[in-house]
Each structure stands twice: as structure tokens, then as C-alpha cells.
Amino acid sequence: MVSRPPRAPVLFAAAAAAGLALFFPAVRFFLDLPSFLITVGGTAMVTLVSFSLPELSRTARLVMESVRSSRPSLDEIALAIPRLAALYRREGVKRLEAAGNALADPFLRLAIGKVADWESEVKIVECLADELAGFEREVEAAGRVLQMIGRLLPAFGLIGTLISLVLLLRATAVPDPMAMAPSLSLALLTTLYGALLANAVVLPLATKVDNRGEARLVEMKMIAEGAVMMARGERPARIAEHLTALARAVEGKKERLAEGLRDSAKERASSDAGRWARTGLGFYSWSALPAAGGLSATPFAPGAPSGRLRIQTAMRSPGSHTEAA
């Protein structure tokens, strides 16, 4: 599960830049430092005033991760966790802890560490829920930062155009037409820089960060599901079957199945409303019901805020475990 940055987009961008510089010498006429400073410098100043440095740092980190990192597929996660569960059963907690420390994924490393520390199922859920909620807040904050930058760039491009119009009016008093050329260049290039950077760079990055954040949340929820099953003592084959079914459902976009499962789960939730226990996980927790012959999803309890999951505690006979549905 080691992620490597894709090299093809970087090489393509470098080749495109070299081709523009080589075959289109006129590109230099679109380079203007005052226009760049007005558009980008003004946007940077307002952004620094509007957001804290930690928020901007997290936004930059998420942007770099979304551009460079190649995340593992859901099928890889669905196979990795059962292997760790088999290792846990075969060689014990020390071997699991050593394998967990060598993992590249920080969230998977945390989840396996909690299992190796013999944390209770409820504590594991609460800890992983906090991590999930924190990551979701980071993605939302990064989206706000990028959306604001995308709005500021065209605005400062227009401000640069207005500044250049003032300079142009002053230059009309001079009979030399060449004196108006810098002002005209500033008027056009500030607007060009603002529109180009906003619509070709910043807003696509905002969309990419949002999409990558959603995909990462799905990965984290699958990891949390597998870690809870490990802590519960489920067999590795059972964990593999469960997570593989989840991966196929997500990647196959089985919307009808999910909608039907949510409806049936809502009916069960309304009848068992008194048996919900509040925790912090904000996602559907899936479980396989042999009697039903398929997957079942337990959603948020009615009226629960976003970012929260409620876990239903099923009382069983002595010696059985407590299941988080």
C-alpha cells in the first residue's frame, strides 16, 4: 500500500512548457511583473488576512497530496486488513504491532495500533471517529480557502484593470501613443491573469481536493470497519468477504442497492430507536446478515447531526460479543 507520485502529468507539464517557450516566442509578451503582483499579490494578502497559517498549511498539504499521491484501491484495502487479521491470529499481538508500525497509511497504522493495544471496541470507534471528523473538517476548510482564492483572483484582475484605466487617462495628456502602451498592457493582463489562474488552476484544484477527500473518507471508513471487526475477533475470511463486498458496492455505484438498504435500515432504526448509543463515526456501518442473504446498512439515527454515527448494541447470550451494526 505504498503510494507513489505519478510522473506522467509532471513530465507532460514540463514538456508543454518547454514547447511553448521554444515554438511560441510571443509568450514572453504575456509576462508582466506588475500585472502578476497586482493579481496574485493582492489575492495572497487578502487570503493571509482571512485564514490562519495552520489552515493555509493544511490546505497546501491537501493540494499536494491530491496532485501527487496515488492512493491504494479499495480492493487493496479489503485485502490488506484481512492479512493483518490473519497475522494477528497466527503470530500474536507483538507481530501485529510490528507490522502496523511499518504501514505507510497513517490512519491504518493508527487503527492497527489500537487493536494491538487491546483497546475496547467502543474506544477504537471513538478514536477513529475523531480522526475521521478531523479529516473531514480539514477537507471542508481547504475547500473554503480554494473557493475564496478562486473568487479573489478575478476580482483583483478587475482591480488591476481599473488601476490601469486611471493611468491610461493620465497618459492621454501626453501626445506620444507609446506612453499608453504599459497602461493598456496592465489593463488586459491583470484581467487575463485573474481569469486564467482562477478557472484553469485554483477551481480545478478545489474540485480535485474535494473529490480526493471524499475518496479518502471512504478508504478511512473501510479501514475503521475492518479494525472494529478485528477487535471484535472476526475471522480473517469473514473480514475479507465483508470489505470486498463494500469495495464492490462503492466502486460499482450500486445506488439502488444502497437506497433500498437505507430504507430498510430506517425502518429497523425507528423500531429500535431506544437502543442507539451515540459515538462519533459519521458513516454507514455495513454488516452482513446471513438471514437476509445480503448487505444491510445502519444509517444515522433520526435527527443525528452530520459527522455522527450511532451504533446499535445487540444483546446476545452469555459468551457472545457486542456487535456494532
C-alpha positions in Angstrom: 0.0 0.0 0.0 2.9 2.4 -0.8 1.7 5.4 -2.7 4.0 6.9 -5.4 3.5 10.2 -7.1 2.6 9.8 -10.7 5.3 11.1 -13.0 3.4 11.3 -16.3 1.5 14.5 -15.5 4.7 16.2 -14.3 6.6 15.2 -17.4 3.7 16.3 -19.6 3.5 19.7 -18.0 7.3 20.2 -18.3 7.2 19.2 -22.0 4.3 21.6 -22.6 6.1 24.5 -21.0 9.3 23.8 -23.0 7.3 23.6 -26.2 5.6 26.9 -25.6 8.9 28.6 -24.8 10.6 27.1 -27.9 7.9 27.3 -30.6 6.0 30.4 -29.4 8.4 33.1 -28.6 5.4 35.5 -28.3 4.6 34.0 -24.9 7.1 36.5 -23.4 4.7 39.3 -24.3 2.2 37.8 -21.8 4.6 38.0 -19.0 4.3 41.2 -16.9 5.5 41.5 -13.4 3.3 44.5 -12.3 0.2 42.7 -13.5 1.2 39.5 -11.7 1.9 41.4 -8.5 -1.5 43.1 -8.5 -3.4 40.0 -9.2 -1.6 37.3 -7.3 -0.1 39.6 -4.6 -3.5 41.1 -3.8 -5.1 37.7 -3.6 -2.4 36.4 -1.3 -2.6 39.4 1.0 -6.4 39.0 1.5 -6.1 35.2 1.9 -3.5 35.7 4.6 -5.8 38.1 6.4 -8.8 35.8 6.1 -7.3 32.5 7.1 -4.8 31.4 9.7 -1.4 30.0 8.8 -2.3 26.4 10.0 -5.4 26.5 7.8 -3.3 27.6 4.8 -0.6 25.0 5.6 -3.2 22.2 5.8 -4.7 23.4 2.5 -1.3 23.3 0.8 -0.7 19.8 2.1 -4.1 18.5 0.9 -3.5 20.1 -2.5 -0.1 18.5 -2.9 -1.4 15.1 -1.7 -4.3 15.3 -4.2 -2.0 16.2 -7.1 1.0 13.9 -6.3 -0.2 10.9 -4.4 -1.6 7.7 -5.9 -3.8 6.1 -3.3 -4.4 2.4 -3.0 -7.7 1.0 -4.4 -10.5 -0.2 -2.1 -9.8 -3.8 -3.2 -6.2 -3.4 -1.9 -7.5 -2.2 1.4 -10.0 -5.0 1.5 -7.2 -7.5 1.1 -4.6 -5.8 3.4 -6.7 -5.8 6.6 -7.6 -9.5 6.4 -3.9 -10.3 6.0 -3.2 -8.3 9.2 -6.0 -10.1 10.9 -4.6 -13.5 9.9 -1.2 -12.4 11.1 -2.8 -11.3 14.4 -4.4 -14.8 14.9 -1.3 -16.7 13.8 1.6 -14.9 15.5 0.0 -12.7 18.2 -0.2 -9.1 19.2 3.5 -8.3 19.1 3.8 -9.3 15.4 0.7 -7.3 14.6 2.1 -4.3 16.3 5.4 -4.6 14.4 3.5 -4.9 11.1 1.3 -2.0 12.0 4.3 0.3 12.6 5.7 -0.5 9.2 2.5 0.6 7.4 2.6 3.7 5.2 -1.0 4.7 5.7 -1.2 6.8 8.9 -4.8 6.1 9.6 -4.4 2.3 9.0 -1.3 2.4 11.3 -3.4 4.1 14.0 -6.3 1.6 13.7 -4.0 -1.4 13.8 -2.1 0.2 16.8 -5.4 0.5 18.7 -6.2 -3.1 18.0 -2.7 -4.2 19.1 -3.1 -2.2 22.3 -6.2 -4.3 23.2 -8.4 -1.2 23.2 -12.1 -1.9 23.6 -14.3 -1.7 20.6 -16.0 1.4 21.8 -12.7 3.2 22.4 -11.5 2.2 18.9 -14.7 3.6 17.4 -14.4 6.9 19.3 -10.7 7.3 18.4 -11.1 6.6 14.7 -14.3 8.7 14.7 -12.3 11.7 15.9 -9.7 11.2 13.1 -12.5 10.9 10.5 -14.2 14.1 11.7 -10.9 15.9 11.9 -10.0 15.0 8.3 -13.5 15.9 7.1 -13.1 19.3 8.7 -9.7 19.8 7.0 -11.1 19.0 3.6 -14.0 21.4 4.1 -11.6 24.1 5.3 -9.4 23.6 2.3 -12.4 23.8 0.0 -13.3 27.2 1.6 -9.8 28.5 1.1 -9.6 27.5 -2.5 -13.0 28.7 -3.4 -12.2 32.1 -1.9 -8.9 32.3 -3.8 -10.9 31.4 -7.0 -13.2 34.4 -6.3 -10.4 36.8 -5.4 -8.3 36.3 -8.5 -10.8 37.6 -11.0 -11.7 40.4 -8.5 -8.1 41.6 -8.3 -7.8 41.2 -12.1 -10.6 43.7 -12.4 -8.9 46.0 -9.8 -5.8 45.9 -11.9 -7.8 46.9 -14.9 -9.3 49.9 -13.0 -5.8 51.0 -11.9 -4.6 50.8 -15.4 -7.5 52.8 -16.7 -6.6 55.6 -14.2 -3.0 55.5 -15.5 -4.3 55.5 -19.1 -6.4 58.6 -18.5 -3.4 60.4 -17.2 -1.3 59.2 -20.2 -3.8 60.8 -22.6 -2.4 64.2 -21.8 0.9 63.1 -23.4 0.8 63.2 -27.3 3.1 60.2 -27.5 0.9 57.0 -28.1 3.7 54.8 -26.8 3.2 56.2 -23.4 -0.2 54.5 -23.2 1.1 51.0 -24.1 2.1 50.0 -20.5 -1.3 51.0 -19.1 -3.1 49.1 -21.8 -0.9 46.0 -21.2 -1.6 46.2 -17.5 -5.4 46.5 -18.1 -5.5 43.4 -20.2 -3.0 41.2 -18.4 -4.4 41.6 -14.9 -7.8 40.5 -16.2 -6.2 37.7 -18.1 -4.2 36.5 -15.1 -7.1 36.6 -12.8 -9.5 34.7 -15.1 -6.8 32.2 -16.2 -5.5 31.4 -12.7 -8.9 31.1 -11.2 -10.6 29.0 -13.8 -7.7 26.9 -15.1 -5.8 26.3 -11.8 -7.4 27.1 -8.5 -11.0 26.0 -9.1 -10.0 22.7 -10.7 -7.7 22.1 -7.7 -10.6 22.8 -5.4 -12.6 20.1 -7.2 -9.7 17.7 -7.1 -9.2 18.2 -3.4 -12.9 17.7 -2.7 -13.1 14.5 -4.8 -9.9 13.2 -3.3 -11.2 14.0 0.2 -14.4 12.0 -0.5 -12.4 9.0 -1.8 -10.1 9.2 1.2 -13.1 9.3 3.6 -14.4 6.1 2.0 -11.0 4.5 2.5 -10.8 5.6 6.1 -14.3 4.3 6.8 -13.4 0.9 5.4 -10.3 0.8 7.5 -12.3 1.7 10.6 -14.8 -1.0 9.7 -12.1 -3.6 9.3 -10.3 -2.6 12.6 -13.5 -2.8 14.6 -14.1 -6.3 13.1 -10.6 -7.3 14.1 -11.1 -6.0 17.6 -14.4 -8.0 17.8 -12.5 -11.2 16.9 -14.0 -11.8 13.5 -12.3 -14.4 11.3 -10.0 -13.0 8.5 -12.1 -14.7 5.8 -15.2 -13.0 7.2 -13.5 -9.6 7.3 -12.2 -10.1 3.7 -15.7 -11.1 2.5 -17.3 -8.1 4.2 -14.8 -5.5 3.0 -14.7 -6.9 -0.5 -18.5 -6.6 -0.7 -18.2 -3.0 0.4 -15.5 -2.2 -2.1 -17.6 -3.6 -4.9 -20.7 -1.8 -3.8 -18.8 1.5 -3.7 -16.8 1.2 -6.9 -19.8 -0.3 -8.8 -22.0 2.6 -7.6 -24.9 0.4 -6.7 -27.2 3.2 -5.9 -30.4 1.1 -6.0 -29.0 -1.4 -3.5 -27.8 1.3 -1.2 -31.1 3.2 -1.3 -33.1 0.0 -0.6 -30.7 -0.8 2.3 -31.1 2.6 3.8 -34.9 2.4 3.6 -34.9 -1.0 5.3 -32.4 0.3 7.9 -34.6 3.3 8.7 -37.5 1.0 9.4 -35.4 -1.0 11.8 -34.0 2.2 13.3 -37.4 3.6 14.0 -38.4 0.4 15.9 -35.2 0.2 17.8 -34.7 3.9 18.5 -34.2 3.3 22.2 -31.2 1.0 21.6 -28.9 3.5 19.9 -25.7 4.6 21.6 -24.1 7.8 20.4 -20.5 7.7 19.2 -18.5 9.8 16.7 -18.3 7.9 13.4 -20.0 9.7 10.6 -20.7 6.9 8.0 -22.9 4.0 7.3 -21.7 0.9 9.1 -22.3 -2.1 7.0 -22.9 -5.6 8.2 -23.7 -8.9 6.5 -26.9 -10.6 7.7 -26.9 -14.3 6.7 -30.6 -14.5 7.2 -31.3 -11.7 4.7 -28.7 -13.1 2.3 -27.1 -9.7 1.6 -25.7 -6.5 2.9 -27.5 -4.3 5.4 -26.7 -0.7 6.3 -27.5 1.0 9.6 -27.6 4.8 9.0 -27.6 7.7 11.3 -30.3 7.7 13.9 -33.1 10.1 13.1 -32.2 13.7 13.8 -28.5 13.0 14.4 -26.1 15.7 13.2 -23.7 15.1 10.3 -20.4 13.6 11.3 -22.1 11.3 13.8 -22.9 7.6 13.7 -25.0 5.8 16.2 -24.1 2.3 17.0 -26.7 -0.2 17.8 -25.8 -2.6 20.6 -27.3 -6.1 20.3 -27.6 -8.1 23.4 -26.7 -11.7 23.0 -26.4 -14.8 25.0 -23.6 -15.2 27.6 -20.2 -15.6 25.9 -21.2 -13.7 22.7 -19.8 -10.4 21.7 -21.3 -7.0 21.3 -21.8 -6.1 17.6 -21.6 -2.7 16.1 -24.0 -2.5 13.3 
